[in-house]
Amino acid sequence: MSTETSTVSASKVLSSSWKIDGLTIKNRFVLSPMAVLQPTKDGSPSEQTIAFLTTRAKGGAGLLIVGGTVATESGYAEAPFQPLMRFDNDRFIPGLKKMVDAVHAYGVPLFAQIFPAFGAMGVPGEGRTTRAASPKPVRMAAPRLPHGMYIPGGRTTPTPEEITREELLEVQNETVAAVLRAKAAGFDGIEIGAHMRYLYSSFFSPRTNWRSDEYGGSAENRARFLADTIRAIRAEVGPDYPVGVRMSVNDHLPDGQGPEGFAEVMTYVVKEGVGYIALTDANYESMDDNLPSSSGQMLAHSEPQIFRKYLPNVPLLLSNTYEPQQAAQAIEDGYADGIMLARQLLADPEFPNKVLQGQQEKINWCDHDNSCLRRLILNVPVRCHLNPAMGREAALAGAEESLATKLKRPVDAFVIAAAGSPSLMGLADKLANAKMAKDAKK
């Protein structure tokens, strides 16, 4: 930590208000969207969904963003994990409104992440392929995995098909319809998910976009799909309704694009009315940089600094910068406006209150063992081993749990512990690699 940061009052800076389009946010802490909300099987918010969110609202976050959602029927069909919260049909509006009202009771705004499609990360089905900018699969394997995560032998997704112009327009129209449902349900703003290796993000980098039509080649062309979508959304919601974009800003791969290239793409998108950009690092092929074990790596990579240079007037939300003094300094320096919290708000939902009240010695710090991530990958209800209440907020408040849920809990815990064992997973990796080598010789 620099000596300059010692002069910054973290609580004063982080408690200051700021604006996204026409909305004032009371402090700088933002619950980052995560697929941890345990909606019902049919895709509606559950009592647990509401309890998780209201617990973080009471914990002091100035803005909550709902994640683990899907905006289109095709996206729902190809989802690699279930259940997801759905925005693809009007029948979900009443349940969404109930959730929004519960959060609003604590004076905290709620945004919906509008997530159209999974791109190369989707799961194909009978008569249904996955679609992306270009037919490039995703390879996830060591050594590019975060701490505590193992994929024996690695994993390569099915190769997606190049999405057509007609399909792009279909996704755009369904995305706009989902935004209007979110607005009708009372959400205070929306965020388009254009990160990792999902559909929108596949257009941004030449590494994943080889198209020769108007959606490929130049930065302006690679921005076109998202820019068209933002323009269509703005035409429906007006100039003051918050519309943000979440995007990965650095491939962190030898053949990938750096932050300058991503920032150039966004210069064409923000012209259509982007209220903020949520900066995330890397993608599924460089997950060690996406989920680091220390605070401030994006600042060390100069990614927010570069985005600020290209986009001086657009609010920036910064991920993986949870150390309070460091976060405050980033805001003071003009490199961030909001501080996104994900794993830290699983470990300690009271983190914002503790920071703002000068009680940092009471913080339950995330240890980055990533047991939460292992649960998500294995499609097991997400818990935090440092916070036994996480994922059970509703039950602890008196909501009834099914017998099946109670019986399954110790089994899930055993599986997650085994999936995080270096020795066990190391052996599994050797066996998987040996099998692949044997198969390659046949």
Secondary structure, 3 states (H helix, E strand, C coil): CCCHHHHCCHHHHHCCCEEECCEEECCCEEECCCCCCCCCCCCCCCHHHHHHHHHHHHCCCCEEEECCEECCHHHHHHCCCCCCEECCCHHHHHHHHHHHHHHHCCCCCEEEEECCCCHHHCCCECCECCEECCCCCCEECCCCCCCCCCCCCCEECCCCEECCHHHHHHHHHHHHHHHHHHHHCCCCEEEEEECCCCCHHHHCCCCCCCCCCCCCCCHHHHHHHHHHHHHHHHHHHCCCCCEEEEEECCCCCCCCCCHHHHHHHHHHHHHHCCCEEEEECCCCCCHHHHCCCCCCHHHHCCHHHHHHHHCCCCCEEECCCCCHHHHHHHHHCCCCCEEEECHHHHHCCCHHHHHHCCCHHHCCCCCCCCHHHHHHHCCCCCCECCECCCCCHHHHCCCCCCHHHHHHHHHHHHHHHHHCCHHHHHHHHHHHHHHHHHHHHC
